[in-house]
């Protein structure tokens, strides 16, 4: 077997970016952090930032090790940020054990990031049911059939489970799995960051 060879494509110190735009100033920001988030989010949509509602969710596992993954923001209400998960998944179990977690939005096209700290709680079942009803049927069947974060012997095992659910439910209305719930993020702190030509990253924190 030939030895593995490393190829130098570019040194890390060559990965530089020329930033344009003004610095972030407190007097230009809304006093309500959710209002400021909504301003930036609306601007991201206007500039057609891809997957503007994608956010990094950081939790800790039972051993205290940090865990991160991407989830999607589905709603912003008077209490906080709403996303959906399976409570039997790895992240769902981590959220039950430690409700203090963090979110991060990063919009490269705008050189902006928003870090959010808070405490999570379950949203009422009706809200979770309403969201479940908006999803594509195939996605819901897969959600019913699969056990998130559990090890499968093969891809064929999952396909077999999905086929069994399809045969069982036919054309009947799909019922949301009780483990598939909406999670609401009770806001504690928002930190807004923006790159500019003079200072690499300026930040503003609002509790």
Secondary structure by P-SEA (a helix, b strand, c coil): cccbbbbbccccccccccccccccccccccccaaaaaaaaaaaaaaaccccccbbbbbbcccccbbbbbbbbbccccccbbbbccccccaaaaaaaacccbbbbbbbccccbbbbbbbbbbbccaaaaaaaaaaccaaaaaaaaacccccccccaaaaaaaaaaaaaaaccccccccccbbbbbbcccbbbbbbbcccccccccccc
